[in-house]
Amino acid sequence: MDAETIAGLIGLAVGLLVLLGLSIFESRAYKQEHDGEGMMHHWLVEHHVLDRMHRRH
């Protein structure tokens, strides 16, 4: 591996860590603002995915 490849992989790893950190921060902030309801739960309810899953049983 040359230096450019190593630098690219390090940059990719740092970028992914920043993205993960921001996602966690946004998720916690959303839960605080919406009485404990998570983003995914809100999205699933809005698109009636949970209703479809419950009807199959």
Long-range contacts (C-beta under 8 A, 24 or more apart in sequence): none
